[in-house]
């Protein structure tokens, strides 16, 4: 019986065909490529600082000790699929001549001698991708293609290279072709499909060689492409890499990015997406990817060459160990609280962005939970309908202003006409954002017109509303980061630690939270949330039963 259970456990954990697919996301300079390099590194060459010894001081040391032992026993390197290399491949496949003409027409700051070098790089790619050349698919995709792409980048220069690849990525998502800007329906996932075909090639080759398949994709920059892999692979995890923004910019300057280059890059990667415009779906949307991530890694500033990237490696090794052995260790207090905030955000009736927040005391004991939503007694936006308002139905759900204002009412009726086909086609509720509608009417971008309380604000008010205890010295967890208004409230209430995932595009941190004698400590979240939290921390079988079966 025990040998039977032992065999079953081996099958459940996938010893015969282990497969992990990791997608990295994050802003340029945050450290995605560094994480990819760690995943590609052999066990004995990885520099980490996981606890080693016989006398751990606390449970964190004990967790690290378990992770270290598992890492040393099971580590296998990951194969790299570099997205910019895949973009290069898609650019070259229709023909080297067409690719060179496209680059020339973009009028990048390069000369003819550089174009000749580029042509040589492209011809080498075509030569090496031919299977008759005698190299494996792993050698081509994981080593040769990224190597040539790096040489290509050196030839063009950082600025021209970034501009070229932003254009190629946008074109492929728009038309399915790297050199065509024209919108072509049904072609959005051309890049994701190409990456997926490479995943399948590598997996088939590995299986024929009796190898496990661990792949890292560096880097995913559009949330719809992240969803593409999340929906197809149970073993896919989207891992977001973040760092302090000032540190990110310092790294880019070190890489010879000019201030103009950095500003242009930030506008391209982290812009507000107007989903009424078709172009918004084809651009890079790092903010959207951060919101879709399963795992978060903080990449702190570390200029010490001895300890450099060890904290980063510790986080990577922990996640990989948990992917192979779910339930190997328990979540941290920080992960537990952020997971509650993540779950709370799903209560939000906001149709633009859901945010959750948790407030704890100094010992991580939860005092309040909040999410962005309308005040109690008002109807959340997701439960309201454009056409109910226009047709005079469910009157209590709408304000006097929305029903009677002589400028808003005709404007709103006109803006609603384009939604009539959706109403007739699939019967879904046609909700709307009042703030967006009113700002369009006034031709402004004023955040004060939002109907919802912010998640942090809501959590603060719950304590006041229900007579909770004081939270001075406590902690705030938020799935975004506080805006200027919520930051002032946190400061006034004496919050000492703020854990956040996605930086709010304002000056709350530098202007308010770092502007006095009682500044809270700002902490980028590192850990698993959402589905990854359950998948990594839920044992496949009870650990006691597993050990018993393996021992007898």
C-alpha positions in Angstrom: 0.0 0.0 0.0 2.8 2.4 0.9 4.7 1.8 -2.4 1.4 2.5 -4.1 1.0 5.8 -2.3 4.6 6.6 -2.9 4.1 6.1 -6.6 1.0 8.2 -6.6 2.8 11.0 -4.8 5.6 10.9 -7.4 3.1 11.2 -10.2 1.1 14.0 -8.5 4.3 16.1 -8.1 5.1 15.5 -11.8 8.5 13.8 -11.4 8.2 12.3 -14.9 7.4 15.6 -16.7 8.0 18.7 -14.6 7.0 21.9 -16.3 7.2 25.5 -15.0 6.6 28.5 -17.2 7.5 31.9 -15.6 6.7 35.2 -17.3 8.6 38.2 -16.0 7.2 41.8 -16.1 8.3 45.1 -14.8 9.5 48.5 -15.9 12.8 48.8 -17.8 15.5 49.1 -15.2 13.5 47.2 -12.5 15.6 44.0 -12.8 13.7 41.5 -15.0 16.8 40.6 -16.9 18.7 40.1 -13.7 16.0 37.7 -12.4 16.2 35.9 -15.8 20.0 35.5 -15.4 19.6 34.1 -11.9 17.1 31.5 -13.2 19.6 30.5 -15.9 22.5 30.2 -13.5 23.9 26.8 -12.3 23.3 25.9 -8.6 26.9 26.3 -7.5 27.2 29.8 -9.1 24.1 31.4 -7.6 25.0 34.0 -5.0 22.3 34.0 -2.2 22.1 34.7 1.5 19.7 32.0 2.6 20.2 31.0 6.3 22.9 28.4 6.8 23.6 26.9 10.2 22.2 24.8 13.1 20.8 27.5 15.3 18.2 29.7 13.5 17.2 32.8 15.5 13.6 33.0 14.3 11.0 31.4 12.0 12.3 33.4 9.1 15.7 31.7 9.5 13.9 28.4 9.7 12.0 29.0 6.5 15.2 30.0 4.7 16.9 26.9 6.0 14.2 24.7 4.5 14.3 26.6 1.2 18.1 26.4 1.0 18.0 22.6 1.5 15.4 22.1 -1.1 17.2 24.4 -3.5 20.5 22.5 -3.1 18.8 19.2 -3.7 16.5 20.1 -6.7 17.8 23.1 -8.5 17.8 23.0 -12.3 18.4 25.9 -14.6 15.7 27.6 -16.6 15.7 28.1 -20.4 15.3 31.7 -21.6 12.8 33.0 -24.1 13.7 36.6 -24.5 10.8 38.6 -25.9 12.9 41.1 -27.7 14.7 38.2 -29.4 11.3 36.8 -30.5 10.5 40.3 -31.9 13.7 40.2 -33.8 12.9 36.8 -35.2 9.4 38.0 -36.3 11.1 41.1 -37.9 13.5 38.9 -39.9 11.2 36.1 -41.0 9.5 38.0 -43.8 12.9 38.8 -45.3 16.1 40.6 -44.4 15.6 43.2 -47.1 12.1 44.1 -45.8 13.5 44.4 -42.3 16.3 46.7 -43.3 13.9 48.9 -45.3 11.6 49.2 -42.3 14.5 50.3 -40.0 15.6 52.8 -42.6 12.1 54.2 -43.0 11.9 54.8 -39.2 14.7 57.4 -39.6 16.5 56.3 -36.5 19.8 58.1 -35.6 22.0 55.5 -37.3 24.2 55.5 -40.4 24.8 53.2 -43.3 27.7 51.4 -41.7 25.4 50.5 -38.8 22.7 49.2 -41.2 25.3 46.9 -42.8 26.1 45.4 -39.4 22.4 45.0 -38.7 22.0 43.2 -42.0 24.8 40.8 -41.0 23.1 40.1 -37.7 19.8 39.3 -39.4 21.4 37.0 -42.0 23.2 35.1 -39.2 19.8 34.6 -37.5 18.3 33.2 -40.6 21.3 30.9 -41.0 21.2 29.6 -37.4 17.4 29.0 -37.2 17.7 26.5 -40.0 17.6 23.1 -38.2 20.0 21.7 -40.8 22.7 23.9 -39.4 23.1 21.4 -36.5 22.2 23.3 -33.3 19.4 22.4 -31.0 16.3 24.5 -30.4 17.5 25.2 -26.9 20.9 26.5 -28.2 19.1 28.7 -30.8 16.4 30.2 -28.7 18.1 30.4 -25.4 21.7 31.3 -26.3 22.3 32.2 -29.9 19.3 34.4 -30.6 19.7 36.5 -27.4 23.4 36.8 -28.1 22.8 38.1 -31.6 20.1 40.4 -30.3 22.5 41.9 -27.7 25.0 42.5 -30.5 22.3 44.1 -32.5 21.5 46.4 -29.6 25.1 47.5 -29.3 25.2 48.2 -33.0 22.1 50.5 -32.9 22.7 52.1 -29.5 20.4 52.0 -26.5 18.1 54.8 -27.5 17.5 53.7 -31.2 17.1 50.1 -30.1 14.4 50.9 -27.5 12.5 53.1 -30.0 12.7 50.4 -32.7 11.4 47.6 -30.5 8.6 49.6 -29.0 7.4 50.2 -32.6 7.8 46.6 -33.6 5.9 45.4 -30.5 3.0 47.9 -31.1 2.9 46.9 -34.8 2.7 43.2 -34.1 -0.1 43.7 -31.6 -2.0 45.9 -34.1 -1.6 44.1 -37.4 0.2 40.8 -36.6 3.2 42.0 -38.6 6.3 43.9 -37.3 6.4 46.4 -40.1 2.7 47.2 -40.5 0.9 49.8 -38.3 -2.6 49.3 -39.8 -5.1 47.7 -37.5 -6.1 44.2 -38.4 -8.7 42.4 -36.3 -7.8 39.0 -34.8 -4.0 39.5 -35.0 -3.4 40.8 -31.5 -1.9 37.6 -30.1 0.7 37.0 -32.9 3.6 37.7 -30.4 2.1 35.5 -27.7 1.4 32.7 -30.3 5.0 32.8 -31.4 6.3 32.6 -27.9 3.9 29.7 -27.2 5.1 27.8 -30.3 8.7 28.2 -29.0 7.6 26.9 -25.6 6.1 23.8 -27.3 9.3 23.3 -29.4 11.5 23.4 -26.3 9.2 21.2 -24.3 9.1 18.6 -27.0 12.9 18.6 -27.4 13.3 18.3 -23.6 10.9 15.4 -23.4 12.8 13.5 -26.1 16.0 14.0 -24.1 14.3 13.0 -20.8 14.7 16.5 -19.4 12.3 18.6 -17.3 11.1 21.9 -18.8 11.6 25.1 -16.8 11.3 28.2 -19.0 11.4 31.9 -18.2 9.9 34.5 -20.6 11.7 37.9 -20.3 9.6 40.0 -20.4 5.8 40.3 -20.8 4.6 43.9 -21.3 1.0 43.7 -22.1 -1.7 42.3 -19.7 -3.6 40.6 -22.5 -0.5 38.6 -23.4 -0.2 37.7 -19.7 -3.8 36.5 -19.7 -3.0 34.4 -22.8 -0.5 32.3 -20.8 -2.4 32.3 -17.6 -5.4 30.8 -19.3 -3.4 28.2 -21.1 -1.0 26.8 -18.6 -1.7 25.8 -15.0 2.0 25.9 -14.4 2.4 29.5 -15.6 3.2 32.3 -13.1 3.5 36.0 -13.9 6.3 37.4 -11.8 6.6 41.2 -11.4 9.9 42.8 -10.5 9.9 46.2 -9.0 12.2 48.6 -7.3 12.2 52.2 -6.0 11.7 54.6 -8.9 14.7 56.7 -8.1 16.9 53.5 -8.1 15.4 52.4 -11.4 16.3 55.7 -13.0 19.8 55.5 -11.5 20.3 52.2 -13.2 19.1 53.5 -16.5 21.5 56.4 -16.3 24.3 53.9 -15.6 23.3 52.2 -18.8 23.8 55.5 -20.7 20.1 56.4 -21.0 19.7 60.2 -21.3 17.0 62.0 -19.3 15.0 62.4 -22.5 15.3 58.7 -23.1 14.0 57.9 -19.6 11.1 60.3 -19.9 10.1 58.8 -23.3 10.5 55.3 -21.9 8.3 56.1 -18.9 5.6 57.6 -21.0 5.6 54.5 -23.3 5.6 51.9 -20.6 3.4 53.5 -17.9 0.7 55.6 -19.4 -3.0 55.8 -18.7 -4.8 53.6 -21.1 -8.0 55.0 -22.6 -9.8 51.8 -23.6 -12.1 53.8 -25.8 -9.1 54.0 -28.2 -8.1 50.9 -30.1 -4.4 51.9 -29.8 -4.6 51.4 -26.0 -4.7 47.6 -26.4 -1.5 47.4 -28.5 0.9 49.5 -26.4 3.1 48.4 -23.5 1.1 48.5 -20.3 3.3 47.7 -17.4 0.8 49.0 -14.9 -1.8 46.5 -16.2 0.8 43.7 -16.1 1.6 44.5 -12.4 -2.1 44.3 -11.6 -2.3 40.8 -13.2 0.9 39.4 -11.6 0.8 36.3 -9.4 4.2 36.8 -7.7 6.1 40.0 -6.7 9.8 40.5 -6.2 11.3 43.6 -4.7 14.7 44.4 -6.2 16.3 46.9 -3.7 19.2 49.2 -4.3 22.4 47.2 -3.4 25.7 48.8 -4.6 27.8 46.4 -2.4 29.5 44.0 -4.8 29.7 41.3 -2.1 26.0 41.2 -1.3 24.7 42.4 -4.7 21.5 40.7 -5.9 21.6 38.2 -3.0 18.2 39.4 -1.6 16.8 39.1 -5.2 18.2 35.5 -5.5 16.6 34.6 -2.1 13.2 35.5 -3.4 13.6 33.7 -6.7 14.8 30.5 -5.0 11.9 30.5 -2.5 9.3 30.9 -5.3 10.8 28.1 -7.5 11.0 25.8 -4.5 7.3 26.4 -3.7 6.4 25.8 -7.4 8.1 22.4 -7.2 6.8 21.6 -3.6 3.7 23.5 -2.7 3.3 23.9 1.0 7.0 23.4 1.7 6.9 26.5 4.0 4.1 28.8 5.3 3.4 32.3 4.1 5.0 35.3 5.7 2.9 37.7 7.8 3.3 40.3 5.0 2.0 37.8 2.4 -1.0 36.9 4.6 -2.1 40.5 5.1 -1.6 41.4 1.4 -3.6 38.4 0.4 -6.5 39.6 2.5 -6.2 43.0 0.8 -6.1 41.3 -2.6 -9.2 39.3 -1.7 -10.9 42.5 -0.4 -10.4 44.3 -3.6 -12.8 41.9 -5.4 -15.6 43.5 -3.4 -15.0 46.8 -5.2 -17.7 47.9 -7.6 -15.3 50.2 -9.4 -15.2 49.4 -13.2 -11.8 51.1 -13.7 -9.6 49.5 -11.1 -10.1 47.4 -8.0 -8.0 48.2 -5.0 -7.9 46.5 -1.5 -6.4 47.7 1.8 -5.7 46.2 5.2 -4.7 48.0 8.4 -2.9 46.1 11.2 -1.2 46.9 14.5 2.5 46.4 14.9 2.1 42.7 15.3 0.2 42.2 12.0 -3.1 41.8 13.8 -5.8 43.1 11.5 -7.8 46.1 12.6 -9.7 47.1 9.4 -10.2 46.0 5.8 -11.3 48.3 3.0 -11.8 48.5 -0.8 -12.5 51.3 -3.2 -16.3 51.6 -3.5 -19.2 54.0 -3.1 -20.3 55.0 0.4 -22.6 52.5 2.1 -26.2 53.1 0.8 -25.1 54.2 -2.7 -25.0 51.8 -5.6 -21.6 50.7 -6.9 -20.9 51.6 -10.5 -20.7 48.0 -11.7 -24.4 47.5 -10.6 -25.7 50.6 -12.5 -26.7 50.8 -16.2 -26.4 53.6 -18.7 -29.7 52.7 -20.2 -31.5 52.4 -16.8 -30.5 56.0 -16.2 -31.7 57.1 -19.7 -34.9 55.1 -19.5 -35.8 56.3 -16.0 -35.5 52.9 -14.3 -34.0 52.0 -10.9 -34.2 55.7 -10.0 -32.6 55.3 -6.5 -29.3 54.2 -8.1 -28.7 57.6 -9.7 -28.0 61.1 -8.3 -30.2 64.1 -8.8 -27.4 65.6 -10.8 -27.3 62.6 -13.2 -31.0 62.6 -13.7 -31.6 66.4 -14.1 -28.6 68.4 -15.1 -29.4 70.2 -18.3 -25.8 69.8 -19.7 -24.9 66.4 -18.4 -28.1 64.6 -19.5 -28.0 65.3 -23.3 -24.2 64.7 -23.3 -24.6 61.4 -21.6 -27.4 60.2 -24.0 -25.2 61.0 -27.0 -22.1 59.3 -25.5 -24.2 56.2 -24.8 -25.3 55.6 -28.4 -22.2 53.6 -29.3 -23.0 51.1 -26.6 -26.4 50.2 -28.0 -25.0 47.3 -30.2 -23.4 45.7 -27.1 -26.8 45.9 -25.3 -28.5 44.2 -28.2 -25.8 41.6 -28.9 -24.9 39.9 -25.7 -27.1 41.3 -22.9 -24.3 42.3 -20.6 -24.9 45.2 -18.1 -23.6 48.5 -19.7 -22.3 50.2 -16.6 -20.3 53.4 -16.7 -17.9 55.6 -14.8 -19.4 58.9 -13.8 -16.0 60.5 -13.3 -14.9 59.7 -16.9 -18.2 60.9 -18.3 -18.2 64.2 -16.4 -14.5 64.9 -17.1 -15.2 64.4 -20.9 -18.0 66.8 -20.6 -15.8 69.4 -18.9 -12.7 68.5 -20.9 -10.7 68.1 -17.7 -9.1 65.2 -15.8 -10.2 65.8 -12.2 -10.1 63.0 -9.7 -12.4 64.7 -7.3 -15.5 63.6 -9.2 -15.0 59.9 -8.5 -18.0 58.4 -6.7 -15.9 55.9 -4.7 -13.9 56.1 -1.5 -10.4 54.9 -1.9 -9.6 51.5 -0.4 -7.2 53.0 2.3 -9.7 55.8 3.1 -12.5 53.2 3.5 -10.4 51.1 5.8 -9.5 54.1 8.0 -13.2 55.1 8.2 -14.2 51.6 9.2 -12.1 52.0 12.4 -13.7 55.3 13.2 -17.2 54.1 12.2 -17.2 51.1 14.4 -15.2 52.4 17.3 -12.0 50.4 16.8 -8.7 50.9 18.6 -6.0 53.4 17.6 -3.6 52.3 14.9 -0.6 54.6 15.7 2.5 52.6 14.9 0.6 50.2 12.8 0.9 49.0 9.2 -1.0 49.6 6.0 -1.2 47.1 3.2 -2.5 48.3 -0.2 -2.7 46.5 -3.6 -1.8 49.9 -5.2 -0.1 52.7 -3.2 -1.6 55.6 -1.4 -2.6 58.7 -3.4 -1.8 62.1 -2.0 -5.1 62.3 0.0 -4.8 58.8 1.5 -1.1 59.3 2.2 -1.9 62.4 4.3 -4.5 60.4 6.3 -2.0 57.5 6.9 0.6 60.0 8.1 -1.9 61.7 10.4 -3.0 58.4 11.9 0.6 57.4 12.7 1.0 54.5 10.3 4.7 53.4 10.4 4.9 50.9 7.6 3.2 51.0 4.2 3.4 47.9 2.0 2.4 48.4 -1.5 2.5 46.7 -4.9 2.0 49.3 -7.7 3.3 52.9 -7.3 0.5 55.4 -7.7 1.3 57.9 -10.5 1.6 61.0 -8.3 3.8 62.7 -5.7 2.3 61.1 -2.6 5.6 59.3 -1.7 8.2 61.9 -2.3 6.0 64.9 -1.2 3.9 63.6 1.7 5.2 60.3 3.0 8.8 61.5 2.8 8.2 65.0 4.0 8.5 65.3 7.8 9.8 64.0 11.1 7.5 61.0 11.4 7.8 59.5 7.9 6.5 55.9 7.6 8.7 53.3 6.0 7.6 52.4 2.4 8.0 48.8 1.5 7.6 47.3 -1.9 5.7 44.0 -1.5 7.5 40.7 -2.1 5.5 37.5 -2.1 2.6 35.6 -3.7 -1.0 36.7 -3.8 -4.2 35.6 -5.5 -4.3 32.2 -7.1 -0.5 31.9 -6.6 -0.9 32.3 -2.9 -3.2 29.2 -2.7 -1.2 27.2 -5.3 2.2 27.7 -3.6 1.1 27.3 0.0 -1.5 24.5 -0.3 0.2 21.1 0.0 -0.9 18.7 -2.7 -1.2 16.0 0.0 -0.8 16.3 3.7 2.9 16.6 4.5 2.6 14.0 7.2 1.1 11.5 4.8 3.8 12.3 2.2 6.6 11.7 4.6 5.1 8.4 5.9 4.6 7.1 2.4 8.2 7.9 1.4 9.7 6.4 4.6 8.0 3.0 4.5 
